[in-house]
């Protein structure tokens, strides 16, 4: 699935909701460490006669993708954002995924990685088709065990994602006559690695590498980036 960037003008509205943890919100202490991860979601227009997603109906047009993930302008925040203990009057698209992330995915990650997530605070569509999850691990810094974390997410992507069930025992979500399916789960580093580009510097006559997501550039080829070695 191709991920598309969107306008950032909506973000101020979201950030204004970020309260200091009061009124039932979890309290972040010095022994908490943040763990961000991403879950990609594909959207489809149809299911087959057996009730399974028709892979040929995947939505790839950028305008259509924006529409099916964010719906109309007035409900954009409802469809895209979830905060722990923040009660909504109307449930949006993002809320179709939050129970699964807060329970089955969280439990499987803990079993596979050995790390315990104390709580998940925010779940939101960072881009169309890309759910970002902000969680907190207590007592153990995830930076010290990235290999094990990556391995846990890889196992979930390869073995578990397609087996997770939503309402009515379906492994996809139906919302506004569109069908949505989880496709992969990854750490922030893994996600950002997809955005490395190779460029040639005329002045030095050397190649350099630029990440269009993080805006970082460097001379050395990044580890685990998708760029193939030059022949």
N, C-alpha and C positions, 0 to 999 in steps of 0.2 A: 504494500500500500504506500502511496506517495503522500507525504505530509505537507500541508500547505501553510504558509504564514498568513496571518490575518492582521487587520488594523488593530493598533494598540489603544485606540481612543477609549475603549470600554474599560480598560484596566483600572483607572482611577476609581471607578465605581466599586470595583471589587476590593481594592486595597483599603478603602474607607471602612470596610467591615471588619478589618483585622483588629480585634480588640485585645487588650491585655487580659490575660485569662481570668475572667471574673464571672460571677453569676453562673457557676456550673461548668465553666470551661476548665480543662486540665491545667494544672500548674506546672510550668517548666522549671526545673531546678538545675543546679550546677552539674548534677550527675546524669542529665539527659543529653543525648546526642541526636541531632536530626538525621533522618534517613529519607531522602527523596528517591522515588522511583516512578517510572513511566509505564503505562499500559496502552498499547495501540489498539484501536477499534476500527473495524471496517464496516461499511454500510452497504446494504443491498436492497434492491427493489422488489425481489420476489423470492418465494420458496417453491420447491418442486412438489410433485404430486404426493411424495412421501412425507411432506412436512419439513424437509431439510432445506437449508439455505441453498439457493441457486447461485453457485459461484460466478456464473456468467453474467449475473445481474449486478455485479459490484458497481457502486457509484464512484466515478473517477473525475467527473467534471468539477472544476474548482467552485463554480457558483452553486452547483447542486450540493456539493459537500458542505459548504458554509451553511446552506439552508437546512440540511437535514441534521446538522449537529447543533445549530444555534436557534433554529426556528425564527419566529418573528422578533423584531427588535425589542418589543416590550417585555418579552419573556426570556431575553437572552441570559440574564443572570440566574434565573430560576433553572433554566435548562443546563447551565454549565457549571454551577458552583454548589458545593456542599461544605458546611462547617459543622464540626461536632457540636452537639447540643444547641444548634441554631434551628429552631422550628420554622418550617415553611408552611405558608397557607396552601401553596400549590406545589406539587412534586413535578420536577422536570426530568429531562433525559438523564442527567447525571445521577439522579436518585435511583434509577433503575439498576445501577451498578454498585451502589455504596454498600449494601448489605453483603454482597459477595466479597467485596474487597475487605471489608471490616471483619469478616469471619473466615470463610474458606481460604482465601488467598493469604490472609494474615497467618492463619494456623499452619498452612502448608509451608510457608516461608520459614516460620519458627522451627518446624520439625526438620526441615532440610538444612537450615543454616546454623541452628543452635543458638541464634540470637532471639531475644524476646522483645517484641514491640510493646512498649508500655501503653501507647495509644496512637491512633491515627487522628490527626486534627483537621486536615483539609484534603478534599478530593475535588478536582476541577478539570475541565477541559482547557488545557494550556494552549492547544491548537485544535482545529477540527480533526477528530480522529486520534487525539493524543490526550489521555488522562494523566495528570500529574498527581501523585500522592505524597503528602507531607506527613511523615510519621516520626515518632520519637522512641529511641532505644535507651534504656536505662542501664547505667553502670558499664556498658561496653561501647567503645567508640567504633562505629562501623568502618572507619577509615583503616583500622588495624586488621580488618578481615575481609577486604574487598574481593579477594579470590573466592572465598567461600560464599560470599553473598552473590557474586556473579553466577557461580555454579548453581546455587539454589534457584535463582531466577531462570536460568537456562533450563533446569529440570522442569520447572513449572510450565514454561513456554512449550517445551517439547512433549510433555506427558500429561499435563493437567488442564491447560487452558480450555481445550476443546471439550473436556469432560464436565466442566463446571455447569451446573444447572441453575437457571433463573426461575421465574414463576412458571407454573404449569409444566414443570420438568422439561423445559426447553433449554438448549445450550446457546440460545440467542435471545436477544431482547426485541420485542415488537413495540414500536412507539411511533404514533402518527403514521401508520401504514408503511413504515420503513423497518428493515430488519438489521440489527447490529450484532456483531460478533467480536469477541476478544481475539486478538491475533498474536500478541507478544508482550512480554514484560521485561523490563531492563532497568539497570541503574542509570543515574544521570550521566556518568562517564561514558557508558555504552551508547546512550542516545546521542550525546554530543559528538562521539567519534564518527557518526555518519556524515557530519558536515565538514570534514577535512577536504581541502582542495589543494592540488599541486599547481604551482605557478613558477614561471621562469623570470628571474631578475636580470634584466638586460645589463645593468651596471656591473654587477658582480659575476655575471655569466653562470650563476648557480640557481638551482631550484630551491624554492622555499614552500612552506605549507601554511595555509590559512584556514581557520575554522570560522565559517560564516555564522555559526550559532553563538560561540563565545567571543568572537572577534579577536581571537588570539592568533599570532603568527610566529613561526619558528623555522629555523634552517633544517633541523633534523626531522626525518620522517616520523610521525607519531606512531606509537605502538598500537597495534590492533585496529588501525584505520583501514577503510576499504580500498585504498589506493593501491593499485598493482605496481610491482617493481618495474622500473624501466628495463628494457632489453639491452 
